[in-house]
Amino acid sequence: MNNPIRSLGRAIVLGAGLLGAALAPSLLGGCTSSPWQATYTALSSDPLAPTTDVKIRGVSWERLEPALRELDAEAAKSDTPPEEWSADLRAQRQATLLEALQVPRATGSVDIIGRSAFKSTDNVEPEDGQLAAFARQKGANLVVYSRTYLGKTDKIVSEPVTTYSSGRDSWWQSDARRRRRHVDFSETSTSWVPMKIQADEHFFVAYFLKLK
C-alpha cells in the first residue's frame, strides 16, 4: 500500500485542495495537550461558540482515501487557485468529502470547520476524551476520524540504565586514640539513555464538523 502522506500530498498534509484555501495551522508554544490540537488546520474563518456535546465517529481509511485522492487530483488540474473557486464548486467538493465521511446530510446543513492530520508511533486513542475536548473548544459537534497503518519506523526512546558501585571509606578518628575507622558502602545510580527502536507507525486524520 502506498504511503498516504506521499500519495495524497496537498489533500491531507497542506489542505490546499480540499474545499478551498485553508487557514494557517495552529502554532502552539510549549507543550501541547494532544496531536489533534498541535496539527489542527482551520477550514473556516467564522468564529464559533464552544459546544457542549461532541460525537466522535470513525470511518475506514479504505473508504476515505479514494475521495481524498479524487479531490487532490481535481485541485491539481484546476487552472484556478482554490481561493477563487466558485461557491458551487466548493459545495460539490464538500459533498464529495461528506459522502466519504458518511455524513448523511444536505451539504448546506453541515460546515467543515477544520482538520487535523499527523503520523504517530504513540498509542493514540481518538475516543480517550482529548479529541472531544478540543472539538468542543472549536465549536464542532461531530468529529469523523480515520487511521491507517504505515509500517515500522525508527523511534528514539529513553531507557533507564542503572549502575552499581561499592567500596570502603576510611578515616582517622579525631579523638585522643586516633583509631582508623572503616565503613563499607554500596550505591546505585540511574541515568536515562536515548535508544533507537523499531515501532509501529499510524497515520491519523480527523475532520471537525458543525451540524446545524
C-alpha angles and dihedrals in degrees: 000000000000119000103262092213092060099035096051098040112168095012093070111014103037101018094215095130107044112078104340135291112353123215121240117287120250114276109200126187122219123358117354123213097228143352088248089064096039094055099036117137119191116228095182130051095203112110113234131199116241115268129224103211124045127180117210116202135170130220127193118261089225088064098042101042098066091052092050090049090051093049092047093049092050091050091050091053095047118107089202122078114242094249089061098049116126123252090248093054092048090050092050092050092047090051090053092052094045091052090053089049090052094239104152099202137107112270093242093059096057131064121197099212102174151342138218124201130174147141120238142177090193125098098265115185113187091199098051092100101258095095092046092049092052092045090055090054090053094049096249121142097186131040121186115193137181134191138191135188115249100184134243123336138170117270130184114222133172114242125190116244117192123201126195128208135177138176146128130278119204135181142163117257115239095224126104093269093057094210120178114239127202131197124185116215141184127187142171133213130191127209130180115237124191112239133182116233137168114253137177112256126205133187119223131191127177132184120209112214136187111208111200 
